[in-house]
Amino acid sequence: MLSSYRGLPPAVWTVFAGTVVNRLGFVVVPFLVYFLGDRGIPDERIPAVLGALGVGGLVGPVLGGYLADRLGRRTTLLASLLGAAAALGLLYAAPGAWTMAGAALLLGTASSAGLPPASSIVADATPPGLRQRAYALQYWGVNVGTAVAGVLGGYLAERGYGLLFAVDAATFLAFAVIVVLRLPDVPRVAAAADAGSGAGRAPRAGYGVVLRDRLMLVLLVVLGVQLFVYSLTESVLPLAVRDAGLPPTVYGALAAVNAVVVVLLQPWAAARVARLPQLPALAASGVLVTVGVAATGLAHDALTFGLTVLVWSAGEVIAGGIAAAVVADLAPADARGRYQGAFQWTWGVGRFAALTGGVALYTAGPAVWWLTLGAGLAASSAVLLLRGAVERRLALPDDVPLAGVPLAEVPGR
């Protein structure tokens, strides 16, 4: 099953191992509402705790990307893992809603701050031609761990919420041990082979390097729309299943179908998708996800819901690792952490928009499915239109400035 990932550097496999271990313990957040109710938190205060967790998920990638470039990938990743473990302890011990909200803010920030440095380690250690497979491996690890965690979390919750927190914190600490023992600071040997190596220049501070990159900003907007459409599977799909008169077990079965499809097919697909041009493959995956999600509006029983899940799961299989690889290829070597931080922040915004705006659109009427279809297809079309600019960018030397030149006058910039 892992033959598609042969030839990847040891650092990539180390991050993969830590990711799987960490995601196996992803058991607190899915059951957080139940934990808060068990602690006697009033229903009107629960959104404050969940909102704080979400805000932390937006702050963390920005902070983690900046620190990854300033302090180093390994240091930032270790701080994230240890901070998340401590935040879990604070959340469990917090005596009231507002102290829980503070701990949730810390948990969301610390746990998401580790994503940019981990992604940057993969980029630093991997030649450009192998990055897509490397990121596909990491994405597959997330899905493997999350699939097991869903079953494990239910088992642990029945035996006490203390076990949920203990296991979750233990997996963060286990990942930290893996980093200490198996992941020294990765030499950025791949940078010399990158078009955006930035060799011989002083490091650029802050997120201005991203904000001045017009191509990257446009790409982030397009990716944000695609991520919003995909995130509707987490926020609106459960509502559609409920409103079709089906029990929660049907949604659980649909989630299991998605997990099985991704876990079984993505390793097989990774090598084959890697042979295709990145942007057309990403556009095709976006079309599948869009059609599958929009077709949810036509589903009325478990079978038809299952068919829609198969369609958008196929798109997810194709997309695994492509967007992160494109972002890594576009980033100057001294700013990879911030580019990955901006990408992870876009992912968080997409999920937040689906949870709020997507749910609001769904409750307003069936127009949500037509809007989803239009937005998703437009995003896939935009991905295709960006192909030439991205390829020209990667062919340019890094001494061409990103700022102050109109996009049309500098190929790919």
Order of alpha helices (4+ residues) and beta strands (2+ residues): alpha-alpha-alpha-alpha-alpha-alpha-alpha-alpha-alpha-alpha-alpha-alpha-alpha-alpha-alpha-alpha-alpha-alpha-alpha
